[in-house]
Amino acid sequence: MDSKQSIILIGPMATGKTVIAEKLSELTGYYNYPVDRLKWYYRFQNGYDINKGRRVLQVQGFGGLVNYAHRYFGVEDLENLLTKFKGIIDLGASDTHCEDHVRCEKLIQLFKGYPNVFLILPYEDSQKSIDLLNSRLIKRYKNHPFKYASIESYMEKNEEFVLSMMNQHLAKHVIFANDRAPYLIAQELLFKSKLFNYERDDNDISRVS
């Protein structure tokens, strides 16, 4: 498998990318690579300071933490990761976020050669998506006091991710979950991908080549 054929999932926090990636791995037999875990290797190699990151979160909120973390896992590191790992690539919400022209242009150039980039969103209605994801973030972090203390900043930043024009630009396809089971979302995604040719009936998708 060529790295350019990898299925890459992008999108806001709490959209279900991780579960969808697991289902895609089951359906295709390809390994699932969650970037939110893999990028810690690059961060530590580049000198990331966890304690400083915690202080940044406390003082500047999640948006400040995203900017701090980008210093230690940049677009060059993401390019290295995408070249090294081939299969199902589940990106973190902040990995495709940019606030300066240089980073934005680097992301555009990087993703240009990948035909299977899928943006995952809950609904076509942005506000409905934001409301759902806010409730999920509250549930996710309510038992994590340190992060929950900054929950408003997490929700504020995630709203930016939902409305991101960069995600829309990078994605070759947009998938709206619409409250469907992850398995069905994965089937739609594979049907639209350029990894295989598929035949679909009402209940299943079968690989034909």
Secondary structure, 3 states (H helix, E strand, C coil): CCHHHCEEEECCCCCCHHHHHHHHHHHHCCCEEEHHHHHHHHHHHCCCCHHHHHHHHHHHHHHHHHHHHHCCCCHHHHHHHHHHCCCEEECCHHHHCCCCHHHHHHHHHHHCCCCCEEEEECCCCHHHHHHHHHHHHHHHHCCCHHHHCCHHHHHHHHHHHHHCHHHHHHCCEEEECCCCCHHHHHHHHHHHCCCCCEEECCCCEEECC
